[in-house]
Amino acid sequence: MLHIKNLSLQLNSRTILSDITTDISSDKIYAILGPSGSGKTSLLRCISQLEQNYSGTLRLNQKPLQQLSKGQIGMVFQQFALFENMTVEQNICLAPQLTEQSSKEQIQKKYNEYIEQFNLQNLTHYFPCHLSGGQKQRVAIVRMLMMNPHIILFDEPTSALDIENVKDVIDLISALKGKEKIIIVVTHDVHFAKSIASDIIFLHDGEINQIASKDDFFSLDHRKGLSPKAQQFLLNCSV
């Protein structure tokens, strides 16, 4: 369980996040939705520890996130963040090699299993500039999984993809569910969130405005039970 309590973030005297408190379990996929500027990516950056100038507490079970070892929080970035001067294999294997948490044999075995699972066998010696957006996304996901993280974060995973590749990402992320992983997806794409998520966290002006199951959030029958801001957001998105 990921426990978030009284999380607040200010940058340049501007409030980005305000008193965020919620629990996120490992048996679901959570999608964070909200209008631009609502704090979605900032919340993800706090959880990933890329942003540490926050107040409040973030714990995995009873352990502060600051005390987790390298690799226990995995993040797939919007622009993939692959090393352009490294091949697919080098990108995927770099982090476990540097941290020396596994032997060379263990790293190679895990690498072979993942590239087969994600259909990357024929791309191992390619450089990122030769890959499509969907292929880069798969490489980024495998690179993250190689560290066996407890918390998996996706920042706008479909923003650079076409419809066919979006379907692949839905399948890939869905396959991670139920493996004792905390999975959080930040997205502006409500249709993607509707396809992938178990629960929705709706942010507005840096605050949690609504938390609901996917069915309750998107169902027309339950929409009257949502907050006015959540209803307006869905109306603006034509959902």
FENWORA-V106906 format. One line per field, one symbol per residue. psi: psi as a letter, one per 20 degrees, with the letter a starting at -180 (. if undefined). Layout:
psi: ???
This chain:
psi: pppppkpqpppljpogqolpprporjjrppporrrpjijghgghhghijhpjlrraqpqodjpqhhiqrpiioppoqgjhkqohjqrgggghigghghikiqrhggghggghgghghjljhjjhjqqhijqrghghggghgggghhjlqhppppomijhjqrgghghghggghhiiqjkkqpppppqinhhghhhhqhqpooqpljqohppqqgghhiphhihiirqhhgghghghjl.
